[in-house]
């Protein structure tokens, strides 16, 4: 991921830049920073065992060292299946802390990643109970959040 940089380094007091710390040195430093950042897409899948075909409109991630930012917009198919809803396919497994993701849907759902897992559980925000597949039948869900990988 390229970062626009406009650093001014007057390293010898002459009022100009790049006499000692020249552009090649700065570019090498910036390249090392950029090498630590990865971005991409990921594929949310049904992890409930019901074999549902989720429709993925968008699913992206950004990772710097152990910090992972994800976002997804997924639609559930029409279903009467009552298994606990689970969204799998996270780009990196969660570390040793439980993580909560934000919610952009109107069905009062929060999204949770258990410690050391690679799946997201939709949770009823008011009760803390796990949602069932049939409760998300036909729904479009949006979630985003940050977690730390192992």
PASEBA-1860 file (N, C-alpha, C; in nm, 3 decimals):
! residues 150
1> XXXXXXXX> 0.085/-0.116/0.000/0.000/0.000/0.000/0.090/0.122/0.000 ~ 0.084/0.198/-0.103/0.168/0.318/-0.114/0.112/0.427/-0.024 ~ 0.202/0.501/0.039/0.166/0.612/0.126/0.228/0.739/0.069 ~ 0.146/0.842/0.051/0.199/0.968/0.002/0.279/1.033/0.114 ~ 0.402/1.070/0.085/0.489/1.127/0.186/0.545/1.261/0.138 ~ 0.549/1.358/0.226/0.602/1.489/0.192/0.698/1.535/0.301 ~ 0.787/1.447/0.341/0.879/1.480/0.451/0.981/1.583/0.406 ~ 1.013/1.679/0.494/1.116/1.780/0.471/1.229/1.749/0.567
9> XXXXXXXX> 1.344/1.713/0.514/1.460/1.686/0.599/1.570/1.783/0.560 ~ 1.596/1.880/0.648/1.707/1.973/0.627/1.821/1.920/0.713 ~ 1.896/1.825/0.660/1.992/1.753/0.741/2.128/1.820/0.755 ~ 2.152/1.928/0.683/2.282/1.995/0.698/2.269/2.145/0.722 ~ 2.145/2.193/0.745/2.123/2.334/0.773/2.126/2.424/0.650 ~ 2.129/2.366/0.532/2.139/2.446/0.409/2.003/2.494/0.359 ~ 1.894/2.446/0.420/1.761/2.483/0.372/1.714/2.396/0.257 ~ 1.791/2.296/0.219/1.751/2.202/0.114/1.740/2.063/0.176
17> XXXXXXXX> 1.678/1.975/0.104/1.661/1.839/0.155/1.749/1.742/0.080 ~ 1.774/1.630/0.146/1.837/1.518/0.078/1.985/1.528/0.055 ~ 2.057/1.604/0.133/2.201/1.610/0.110/2.274/1.497/0.180 ~ 2.233/1.464/0.302/2.292/1.350/0.371/2.194/1.233/0.370 ~ 2.072/1.257/0.419/1.967/1.154/0.415/1.896/1.170/0.281 ~ 1.951/1.110/0.180/1.899/1.133/0.046/1.773/1.052/0.017 ~ 1.714/1.076/-0.096/1.588/1.015/-0.134/1.598/0.863/-0.141 ~ 1.710/0.809/-0.185/1.725/0.663/-0.193/1.715/0.600/-0.054
25> XXXXXXXX> 1.777/0.663/0.045/1.770/0.613/0.182/1.627/0.619/0.234 ~ 1.561/0.733/0.211/1.423/0.747/0.256/1.333/0.645/0.188 ~ 1.352/0.624/0.058/1.269/0.528/-0.014/1.288/0.387/0.039 ~ 1.411/0.352/0.075/1.436/0.220/0.133/1.360/0.203/0.265 ~ 1.361/0.307/0.349/1.287/0.303/0.474/1.138/0.287/0.447 ~ 1.083/0.365/0.356/0.941/0.357/0.325/0.904/0.219/0.270 ~ 0.989/0.162/0.188/0.963/0.029/0.133/0.960/-0.076/0.244 ~ 1.046/-0.062/0.344/1.044/-0.155/0.457/0.914/-0.143/0.536
33> XXXXXXXX> 0.865/-0.023/0.553/0.737/-0.003/0.622/0.625/-0.065/0.540 ~ 0.621/-0.033/0.410/0.515/-0.085/0.323/0.516/-0.237/0.316 ~ 0.633/-0.300/0.328/0.642/-0.445/0.320/0.572/-0.513/0.437 ~ 0.549/-0.441/0.545/0.482/-0.498/0.663/0.330/-0.495/0.650 ~ 0.277/-0.425/0.551/0.134/-0.409/0.534/0.086/-0.500/0.421 ~ -0.022/-0.575/0.446/-0.081/-0.653/0.339/-0.230/-0.623/0.333 ~ -0.285/-0.627/0.214/-0.427/-0.605/0.194/-0.478/-0.711/0.097 ~ -0.605/-0.733/0.099/-0.661/-0.829/0.006/-0.808/-0.853/0.031
41> XXXXXXXX> -0.859/-0.952/-0.035/-0.998/-0.993/-0.016/-0.999/-1.126/0.056 ~ -1.111/-1.156/0.118/-1.130/-1.287/0.180/-1.268/-1.337/0.143 ~ -1.295/-1.464/0.164/-1.421/-1.523/0.121/-1.499/-1.575/0.241 ~ -1.600/-1.499/0.287/-1.687/-1.550/0.394/-1.765/-1.672/0.344 ~ -1.770/-1.775/0.426/-1.843/-1.898/0.391/-1.930/-1.939/0.509 ~ -2.029/-2.021/0.481/-2.114/-2.075/0.586/-2.033/-2.174/0.668 ~ -2.023/-2.151/0.796/-1.950/-2.241/0.885/-2.043/-2.316/0.979 ~ -2.173/-2.310/0.952/-2.271/-2.373/1.041/-2.289/-2.521/1.014
49> XXXXXXXX> -2.239/-2.568/0.901/-2.261/-2.707/0.863/-2.387/-2.727/0.780 ~ -2.462/-2.619/0.755/-2.587/-2.629/0.679/-2.564/-2.625/0.528 ~ -2.443/-2.594/0.485/-2.414/-2.589/0.342/-2.479/-2.472/0.270 ~ -2.500/-2.362/0.340/-2.563/-2.245/0.279/-2.466/-2.176/0.184 ~ -2.516/-2.126/0.074/-2.434/-2.051/-0.022/-2.452/-1.902/0.007 ~ -2.359/-1.845/0.082/-2.365/-1.702/0.113/-2.329/-1.622/-0.012 ~ -2.395/-1.510/-0.029/-2.367/-1.421/-0.142/-2.278/-1.309/-0.087 ~ -2.155/-1.302/-0.138/-2.058/-1.206/-0.088/-2.052/-1.088/-0.184
57> XXXXXXXX> -2.093/-0.972/-0.138/-2.085/-0.849/-0.217/-1.946/-0.789/-0.205 ~ -1.892/-0.790/-0.084/-1.757/-0.737/-0.062/-1.702/-0.799/0.066 ~ -1.574/-0.829/0.065/-1.505/-0.877/0.185/-1.357/-0.845/0.167 ~ -1.307/-0.753/0.250/-1.168/-0.708/0.238/-1.099/-0.715/0.374 ~ -0.966/-0.718/0.368/-0.889/-0.711/0.491/-0.768/-0.622/0.470 ~ -0.715/-0.573/0.582/-0.591/-0.496/0.588/-0.517/-0.549/0.708 ~ -0.388/-0.584/0.695/-0.311/-0.641/0.805/-0.179/-0.570/0.819 ~ -0.149/-0.531/0.941/-0.018/-0.476/0.976/0.031/-0.553/1.097
65> XXXXXXXX> 0.142/-0.624/1.082/0.195/-0.711/1.185/0.083/-0.803/1.236 ~ 0.041/-0.791/1.362/-0.063/-0.881/1.415/-0.203/-0.820/1.410 ~ -0.214/-0.695/1.372/-0.342/-0.625/1.369/-0.412/-0.649/1.235 ~ -0.535/-0.702/1.241/-0.612/-0.731/1.121/-0.742/-0.651/1.124 ~ -0.770/-0.580/1.017/-0.896/-0.509/0.999/-0.973/-0.582/0.891 ~ -1.098/-0.618/0.919/-1.180/-0.685/0.818/-1.310/-0.607/0.799 ~ -1.367/-0.627/0.682/-1.501/-0.577/0.654/-1.567/-0.675/0.559 ~ -1.698/-0.687/0.570/-1.770/-0.778/0.481/-1.914/-0.734/0.465
73> XXXXXXXX> -1.966/-0.757/0.347/-2.108/-0.740/0.318/-2.153/-0.871/0.256 ~ -2.239/-0.943/0.330/-2.279/-1.078/0.293/-2.431/-1.088/0.298 ~ -2.489/-1.161/0.205/-2.633/-1.188/0.207/-2.656/-1.335/0.233 ~ -2.747/-1.363/0.326/-2.786/-1.501/0.355/-2.895/-1.544/0.257 ~ -2.893/-1.670/0.214/-3.002/-1.718/0.130/-3.126/-1.744/0.216 ~ -3.240/-1.759/0.152/-3.361/-1.798/0.225/-3.339/-1.938/0.280 ~ -3.365/-1.955/0.409/-3.344/-2.086/0.472/-3.432/-2.101/0.595 ~ -3.472/-2.225/0.621/-3.545/-2.258/0.744/-3.453/-2.331/0.842
81> XXXXXXXX> -3.327/-2.345/0.807/-3.231/-2.418/0.889/-3.212/-2.349/1.023 ~ -3.216/-2.428/1.132/-3.207/-2.371/1.266/-3.071/-2.392/1.333 ~ -2.970/-2.429/1.255/-2.835/-2.440/1.311/-2.785/-2.301/1.350 ~ -2.693/-2.297/1.445/-2.631/-2.171/1.485/-2.557/-2.111/1.367 ~ -2.582/-1.984/1.340/-2.518/-1.915/1.228/-2.370/-1.894/1.259 ~ -2.286/-1.931/1.164/-2.142/-1.916/1.177/-2.088/-1.873/1.041 ~ -2.006/-1.770/1.040/-1.943/-1.724/0.916/-1.795/-1.758/0.925 ~ -1.748/-1.843/0.837/-1.609/-1.885/0.837/-1.531/-1.815/0.727
89> XXXXXXXX> -1.404/-1.851/0.719/-1.320/-1.801/0.612/-1.238/-1.678/0.643 ~ -1.228/-1.640/0.772/-1.147/-1.523/0.806/-1.008/-1.538/0.745 ~ -0.949/-1.427/0.702/-0.819/-1.437/0.635/-0.706/-1.482/0.727 ~ -0.719/-1.458/0.859/-0.619/-1.498/0.958/-0.694/-1.540/1.084 ~ -0.646/-1.641/1.156/-0.715/-1.680/1.279/-0.701/-1.572/1.386 ~ -0.801/-1.564/1.472/-0.796/-1.472/1.584/-0.690/-1.519/1.683 ~ -0.634/-1.428/1.758/-0.535/-1.461/1.860/-0.601/-1.512/1.986 ~ -0.541/-1.485/2.099/-0.588/-1.541/2.226/-0.696/-1.456/2.294
97> XXXXXXXX> -0.740/-1.347/2.233/-0.845/-1.263/2.290/-0.973/-1.275/2.209 ~ -1.085/-1.270/2.278/-1.213/-1.266/2.210/-1.230/-1.126/2.152 ~ -1.287/-1.117/2.031/-1.303/-0.988/1.965/-1.448/-0.965/1.928 ~ -1.493/-0.842/1.939/-1.627/-0.803/1.895/-1.611/-0.711/1.775 ~ -1.693/-0.731/1.675/-1.690/-0.650/1.554/-1.810/-0.557/1.554 ~ -1.803/-0.451/1.479/-1.915/-0.358/1.471/-2.019/-0.411/1.374 ~ -2.134/-0.350/1.378/-2.245/-0.399/1.299/-2.307/-0.285/1.220 ~ -2.342/-0.312/1.095/-2.409/-0.211/1.015/-2.547/-0.255/0.972
105> XXXXXXXX> -2.598/-0.364/1.029/-2.729/-0.413/0.990/-2.834/-0.365/1.087 ~ -2.958/-0.383/1.051/-3.067/-0.335/1.135/-3.130/-0.446/1.218 ~ -3.067/-0.563/1.224/-3.129/-0.674/1.298/-3.070/-0.691/1.437 ~ -3.020/-0.584/1.498/-2.968/-0.584/1.636/-2.870/-0.697/1.661 ~ -2.778/-0.715/1.568/-2.680/-0.822/1.578/-2.541/-0.762/1.598 ~ -2.464/-0.824/1.684/-2.323/-0.794/1.695/-2.249/-0.918/1.646 ~ -2.124/-0.903/1.613/-2.047/-1.014/1.557/-1.927/-1.037/1.646 ~ -1.901/-1.164/1.675/-1.799/-1.199/1.771/-1.705/-1.303/1.711
113> XXXXXXXX> -1.575/-1.288/1.741/-1.476/-1.388/1.704/-1.421/-1.443/1.834 ~ -1.437/-1.571/1.857/-1.385/-1.632/1.979/-1.234/-1.641/1.971 ~ -1.171/-1.646/2.086/-1.026/-1.659/2.092/-0.979/-1.782/2.015 ~ -0.873/-1.764/1.939/-0.807/-1.871/1.862/-0.897/-1.935/1.757 ~ -0.996/-1.863/1.708/-1.088/-1.915/1.606/-1.071/-1.838/1.475 ~ -1.126/-1.895/1.367/-1.125/-1.829/1.236/-1.267/-1.811/1.185 ~ -1.362/-1.801/1.277/-1.502/-1.785/1.240/-1.565/-1.670/1.318 ~ -1.674/-1.618/1.262/-1.749/-1.508/1.322/-1.887/-1.562/1.360
121> XXXXXXXX> -1.931/-1.530/1.482/-2.064/-1.568/1.526/-2.153/-1.445/1.533 ~ -2.264/-1.443/1.458/-2.363/-1.336/1.478/-2.434/-1.359/1.612 ~ -2.440/-1.256/1.694/-2.496/-1.264/1.829/-2.609/-1.163/1.842 ~ -2.718/-1.202/1.909/-2.827/-1.108/1.938/-2.772/-1.007/2.037 ~ -2.771/-0.881/1.998/-2.707/-0.778/2.080/-2.768/-0.762/2.218 ~ -2.898/-0.776/2.231/-2.964/-0.751/2.359/-2.953/-0.867/2.456 ~ -2.940/-0.990/2.404/-2.939/-1.107/2.494/-2.806/-1.180/2.499 ~ -2.722/-1.162/2.397/-2.597/-1.235/2.391/-2.609/-1.376/2.337
129> XXXXXXXX> -2.729/-1.414/2.291/-2.751/-1.548/2.235/-2.704/-1.553/2.090 ~ -2.655/-1.669/2.049/-2.612/-1.684/1.910/-2.733/-1.689/1.818 ~ -2.722/-1.621/1.704/-2.829/-1.621/1.605/-2.833/-1.756/1.533 ~ -2.950/-1.791/1.486/-2.970/-1.912/1.406/-2.975/-1.873/1.259 ~ -2.946/-1.968/1.171/-2.948/-1.940/1.027/-3.083/-1.885/0.983 ~ -3.193/-1.943/1.033/-3.326/-1.897/0.988/-3.356/-1.754/1.032 ~ -3.289/-1.706/1.137/-3.308/-1.568/1.181/-3.242/-1.469/1.085 ~ -3.145/-1.517/1.007/-3.077/-1.433/0.909/-3.124/-1.462/0.767
137> XXXXXXXX> -3.224/-1.546/0.752/-3.276/-1.586/0.621/-3.309/-1.464/0.535 ~ -3.245/-1.454/0.420/-3.270/-1.346/0.327/-3.210/-1.212/0.367 ~ -3.138/-1.207/0.478/-3.084/-1.079/0.527/-2.950/-1.047/0.464 ~ -2.928/-0.919/0.443/-2.796/-0.870/0.406/-2.730/-0.819/0.532 ~ -2.610/-0.865/0.560/-2.543/-0.823/0.682/-2.410/-0.756/0.648 ~ -2.376/-0.657/0.728/-2.252/-0.583/0.710/-2.180/-0.584/0.844 ~ -2.053/-0.618/0.845/-1.977/-0.610/0.968/-1.834/-0.570/0.936 ~ -1.772/-0.507/1.033/-1.633/-0.466/1.020/-1.573/-0.463/1.159
145> XXXXXX> -1.443/-0.479/1.167/-1.379/-0.474/1.296/-1.231/-0.502/1.291 ~ -1.172/-0.498/1.408/-1.028/-0.517/1.422/-1.006/-0.631/1.520 ~ -0.911/-0.717/1.489/-0.871/-0.821/1.584/-0.723/-0.845/1.571 ~ -0.667/-0.913/1.670/-0.524/-0.945/1.669/-0.505/-1.092/1.639 ~ -0.423/-1.120/1.542/-0.395/-1.259/1.507/-0.285/-1.313/1.600 ~ -0.272/-1.442/1.600/-0.171/-1.506/1.688/-0.031/-1.470/1.646
END
